[in-house]
Amino acid sequence: MKNLYIYIHIPFCKSKCIYCDFVTFPFKEEWVTRYRLLLEREIELKKDMLKDRVVKTIYFGGGTPSLFPPSDIRSILEKLNKTTKIETKEITIEANPSFPDEERLADFARMGINRLSIGLQSTDDAILKFLGRDHDYATFLRFYDMARKHFENINVDLLFGIPGQTLDMWKGTLKEVISLAPQHLSLYSLTVENDTILKRMIEQGKVRPLQEDIVAEMYEYAIDYLETRGYVHYEISNWALAGYQCIHNISYWKNLDYLGFGVSASSHIDGRRFTNTSNIKDYSDAIIGGELPIVDERPYDWKEELTDTVFMGMRMMEGLSLTEIKKRFGIDPYFYYSDQIKKVVDEGLVEIDLDRVRLTKKGMLLGNVVFREFL
């Protein structure tokens, strides 16, 4: 039986952050049960894709999935358990620290969810307010203390390169968060996406983006600092204590089979790539009508599969195994990509040994330059 990794999108939030371009909708109590039933029906409609599969991870993302009552999350898990074989080592739920509720956290843990991902972004209250976050740092600390009683494996999300943020502020954020000893950290450089409040603020001259050299300095500092604190840098934006790397996200970076459920969720399974509609009404209508809510499915040949595998795999600090690529695709990547590899090696962006091609520290800073060579 082949392994499978499952993503479930819960698209509801109490408020919208200024940088967010994810598919989300204002949280309304009346949508909770309806959306849960739609997800369970989608699981039924995709039962053939789940057949002869072993589910290794489940990831509840959003949005803010922790807004959902534990009973509804439990019902979704039970539906999956009745439909396919589940041998999960890791079930993650994303959480917003704005409403500390220990009993809810305890319920999530009791049902088998064993990894909590908390969106903090910064320890500086002025930065949090600017970003549109609906919590301050003190609220996060209360939430974290509650979560620590019930979860051994906690991830904290942080942003850097934020307008108004200084290197000293970033150093302070890292120091405070590390003092809490989370098992995992995801550090993202703030990206100005289209159709966001932040994009409009910049276009109107209300906000000035941080200079690229300052953002690079923040990233370099994080690499060096976290290494001294025992965190393994295993992917461009992710660090973990030994043994706590995110199994679910590694499945994406290795371009393995995953199946998405919910509005806007994407899937990659059996050589197919497809995406659900981002329109919640269209999603509901399709599911109620007994149809899959897929709006985007593109032809996907072995060359595209190879390109995606190389592109995603290069994000990982272990790099690409030439032997694994040859075994999976029947080609020798060292010769297939000989010109590209020579170019990025000569530029000091990539290093190569007998079986691995991996980014150098300079390559981490200029990752997109490297990736474009292989696309």
C-alpha positions in Angstrom: 0.0 0.0 0.0 1.3 3.4 -0.9 1.7 6.2 1.6 -0.5 9.3 1.5 -0.4 12.6 3.3 -3.7 14.5 4.0 -4.3 18.3 4.2 -7.6 19.7 5.4 -8.3 23.4 4.9 -10.5 25.2 7.4 -10.8 28.6 5.8 -12.3 30.7 8.6 -10.6 33.5 10.6 -11.8 36.0 13.2 -9.9 38.8 11.3 -7.7 39.2 8.2 -4.0 40.0 8.6 -2.6 42.7 6.3 -0.2 40.4 4.6 -2.5 37.3 4.2 -3.4 36.1 0.7 -4.7 32.7 1.8 -8.3 31.8 1.0 -10.1 32.7 4.2 -13.6 33.9 5.2 -15.0 35.7 8.3 -15.8 33.1 11.0 -19.5 32.5 11.5 -20.8 29.9 14.0 -23.6 28.8 11.5 -20.9 27.7 9.0 -19.2 25.3 11.4 -21.4 22.2 11.2 -22.2 22.9 7.5 -18.6 23.0 6.5 -17.7 19.9 8.6 -20.5 18.0 6.8 -19.2 19.2 3.4 -15.7 18.0 4.3 -17.0 14.6 5.3 -19.0 14.3 2.1 -15.8 15.2 0.1 -14.0 12.4 1.9 -16.7 10.0 0.6 -16.4 11.4 -2.9 -12.7 10.8 -2.9 -12.9 7.3 -1.4 -11.4 5.8 -4.5 -8.3 8.0 -4.2 -8.0 6.8 -0.6 -8.3 3.2 -1.5 -5.2 1.1 -1.0 -3.4 3.9 0.8 -1.9 4.4 4.2 -2.3 7.9 5.7 0.9 8.9 7.4 0.1 12.5 8.4 -2.9 14.7 8.7 -2.6 18.5 8.7 -5.5 20.9 9.6 -4.5 24.3 8.1 -6.3 27.5 7.4 -7.6 30.0 8.2 -7.7 29.1 11.8 -8.7 25.5 12.3 -8.6 25.7 16.1 -11.7 27.9 15.8 -13.6 24.7 15.1 -15.1 22.9 18.1 -13.1 19.7 19.0 -16.2 17.6 18.4 -16.2 18.7 14.7 -12.5 18.0 14.3 -13.0 14.6 15.9 -15.9 13.8 13.5 -13.7 14.6 10.5 -10.9 12.3 11.8 -13.5 9.5 12.5 -14.8 9.9 8.9 -11.3 9.5 7.6 -10.6 6.5 9.8 -13.7 4.8 8.4 -12.7 5.5 4.8 -9.0 4.7 4.7 -6.2 3.1 6.7 -4.6 5.6 9.0 -1.1 5.0 10.5 -0.3 8.5 11.5 2.9 9.5 13.3 1.8 13.2 13.1 -1.5 15.1 13.2 -1.1 18.9 13.2 -3.5 21.6 13.8 -2.8 25.3 13.3 -3.8 27.6 16.1 -4.2 31.4 16.7 -3.2 32.4 20.3 -5.9 35.1 20.5 -8.3 33.0 22.5 -6.6 30.9 25.2 -8.9 27.9 26.0 -7.1 25.1 27.8 -10.0 22.6 27.7 -10.1 23.0 23.9 -6.4 22.3 23.6 -6.8 19.3 25.9 -9.6 17.9 23.7 -7.5 18.2 20.6 -4.7 16.3 22.3 -7.1 13.6 23.6 -8.3 12.8 20.1 -4.8 12.1 18.8 -3.6 15.5 17.5 0.0 15.5 18.6 1.5 18.6 16.9 0.4 22.2 17.4 1.5 25.0 15.1 1.0 28.5 16.6 1.0 31.7 14.6 2.9 34.2 16.7 4.8 36.2 14.0 6.5 38.6 16.5 7.0 39.3 20.2 6.7 43.0 19.6 3.2 44.3 20.3 3.6 47.3 17.9 4.6 44.9 15.1 1.7 42.6 15.9 -0.8 45.5 15.8 0.7 46.7 12.5 0.3 43.2 11.0 -3.4 43.1 12.0 -2.9 40.3 14.5 -5.7 40.0 17.1 -3.4 39.1 20.0 -0.5 40.6 21.9 2.6 38.8 23.2 1.2 38.4 26.7 -1.8 36.6 25.2 0.5 34.3 23.2 2.4 33.5 26.4 -0.8 32.4 28.2 -1.8 30.3 25.3 1.7 28.7 25.0 1.7 27.8 28.7 -1.6 26.1 28.3 -0.5 24.3 25.1 2.7 23.1 26.7 0.7 21.1 29.2 -0.9 19.0 26.4 1.5 19.0 23.5 5.1 17.8 23.4 5.5 19.0 19.8 4.9 22.7 19.2 5.8 24.8 16.2 6.0 28.6 16.3 5.6 30.8 13.2 7.6 34.0 13.0 7.9 36.7 10.3 10.9 38.9 9.6 11.5 41.7 7.1 8.5 43.5 8.3 8.3 47.3 7.7 9.4 49.1 10.8 11.2 46.0 12.2 14.9 46.4 13.0 17.6 43.8 13.3 17.7 44.3 17.1 13.9 43.7 17.3 14.3 40.5 15.3 17.2 39.4 17.6 15.0 40.1 20.6 12.1 38.1 19.1 14.3 35.0 18.4 15.8 35.2 21.9 12.4 35.3 23.7 10.9 32.5 21.6 13.9 30.3 22.0 13.7 30.7 25.8 10.3 28.9 25.5 12.0 25.9 23.9 9.5 25.1 21.1 10.4 21.9 19.2 10.0 23.6 15.8 10.3 27.0 14.2 9.1 28.3 10.9 10.7 31.6 9.9 9.3 33.4 6.9 10.5 36.6 5.2 7.4 38.8 4.7 6.3 38.7 1.1 4.1 41.4 -0.3 1.4 39.4 -2.2 -1.1 40.8 -4.6 -4.6 41.6 -3.4 -3.6 42.1 0.2 -4.0 45.1 2.5 -0.2 45.4 2.8 0.1 45.7 -1.0 -2.4 48.5 -1.1 -0.7 50.3 1.8 2.6 50.2 -0.1 1.1 51.4 -3.4 -0.5 54.3 -1.5 2.8 55.2 0.0 1.7 54.6 3.6 4.3 51.9 4.2 7.9 51.4 2.9 9.2 47.9 2.5 12.3 47.0 4.4 15.6 47.1 2.4 16.7 43.7 1.0 20.1 43.8 2.6 18.5 44.2 6.1 16.1 41.3 5.4 19.1 39.2 4.3 21.0 40.1 7.5 18.0 39.0 9.6 18.0 35.7 7.8 21.7 35.1 8.2 21.5 36.0 11.9 18.7 33.4 12.4 20.8 30.7 10.7 23.8 31.3 12.9 21.9 32.0 16.1 19.6 29.0 15.9 22.5 26.6 15.2 24.1 27.7 18.5 20.8 26.9 20.3 20.6 23.3 19.0 18.1 23.8 16.2 18.6 21.8 12.9 18.1 23.9 9.8 16.5 21.3 7.6 14.6 23.4 5.1 15.1 27.0 3.9 12.5 28.4 6.3 12.3 25.6 8.9 14.3 24.6 12.0 13.7 21.8 14.5 15.2 20.2 17.5 16.5 16.7 16.6 13.7 14.3 15.7 11.0 17.0 15.4 11.2 17.9 11.7 7.7 18.2 10.2 6.9 14.9 8.5 3.9 16.4 6.6 5.8 19.3 5.1 8.7 17.1 4.1 6.2 15.1 2.0 5.6 18.3 0.0 9.3 19.0 -0.4 9.9 15.5 -1.6 7.0 15.8 -4.0 5.2 12.7 -2.6 1.5 12.0 -2.9 -0.9 14.2 -0.9 -4.6 14.7 -1.0 -6.3 18.0 0.0 -9.9 18.5 1.3 -11.8 21.8 1.6 -12.0 25.1 -0.2 -8.9 25.8 -2.3 -7.1 22.7 -1.2 -4.5 21.2 -3.7 -3.7 17.6 -4.4 -0.9 15.6 -6.0 -1.7 12.0 -6.4 -1.0 9.2 -8.9 0.7 11.7 -11.3 -2.2 14.1 -11.2 -2.3 17.7 -9.8 -5.6 19.4 -9.1 -7.0 22.1 -7.0 -10.5 22.7 -5.4 -12.4 25.8 -6.1 -11.7 28.9 -3.9 -15.3 30.0 -4.0 -17.1 28.6 -0.9 -20.5 28.7 -2.6 -19.2 26.8 -5.6 -17.5 24.3 -3.3 -20.8 23.8 -1.4 -22.9 23.4 -4.5 -20.5 20.9 -6.1 -20.3 18.7 -2.9 -24.1 18.8 -2.4 -24.5 17.8 -6.1 -22.3 14.8 -5.6 -19.5 16.3 -7.7 -15.8 16.9 -6.9 -15.2 20.7 -6.5 -12.1 20.6 -8.7 -11.5 23.6 -10.9 -7.9 23.3 -12.0 -6.4 20.0 -13.2 -3.5 20.2 -15.6 -1.7 17.6 -17.6 1.4 16.4 -15.8 4.1 14.5 -17.6 7.3 13.0 -16.1 9.4 16.0 -17.0 7.1 18.3 -14.9 7.2 15.7 -12.1 11.0 15.7 -12.3 11.2 19.5 -12.3 8.9 19.8 -9.3 10.8 17.2 -7.4 14.1 18.9 -8.1 12.7 22.4 -7.3 11.1 21.4 -4.0 13.9 19.1 -3.0 16.5 21.8 -3.3 14.7 23.7 -0.5 15.9 21.0 1.9 19.3 21.4 3.5 20.1 17.7 2.9 19.8 18.5 -0.8 18.9 16.2 -3.6 20.0 12.6 -3.7 21.1 11.9 -7.3 20.6 8.2 -6.6 17.0 8.7 -5.5 16.2 10.9 -8.6 17.8 8.3 -10.9 15.8 5.5 -9.3 12.5 7.4 -9.4 12.8 8.9 -12.9 15.3 6.6 -14.7 17.6 9.5 -15.7 20.9 10.7 -14.3 20.2 14.2 -13.0 23.9 15.0 -13.0 24.0 14.8 -16.8 20.4 15.8 -17.4 21.0 19.1 -15.6 24.7 19.3 -16.2 24.7 22.9 -17.5 22.5 24.2 -14.7 24.5 22.4 -12.0 27.8 23.7 -13.4 26.4 27.3 -13.5 25.1 27.4 -9.9 28.2 25.5 -8.6 30.5 28.0 -10.3 28.5 30.9 -8.7 29.0 29.4 -5.3 25.2 28.8 -4.8 25.3 25.0 -4.7 27.8 22.4 -3.6 27.9 18.8 -4.8 29.4 15.6 -3.4 29.2 12.1 -4.7 25.4 11.8 -4.2 24.0 15.1 -3.0 23.4 18.5 -4.6 22.6 21.1 -1.9 22.4 24.9 -1.4 25.4 26.7 0.1 24.7 29.5 2.7 24.9 32.0 -0.2 22.4 29.8 -2.1 20.0 29.9 0.8 20.0 33.7 0.5 19.5 33.5 -3.3 17.3 30.4 -3.4 15.0 31.8 -6.1 18.0 32.4 -8.4 18.9 28.7 -8.0 15.4 27.4 -8.5 14.9 29.4 -11.7 17.8 27.5 -13.3 16.0 24.2 -12.8 12.4 25.3 -13.8 
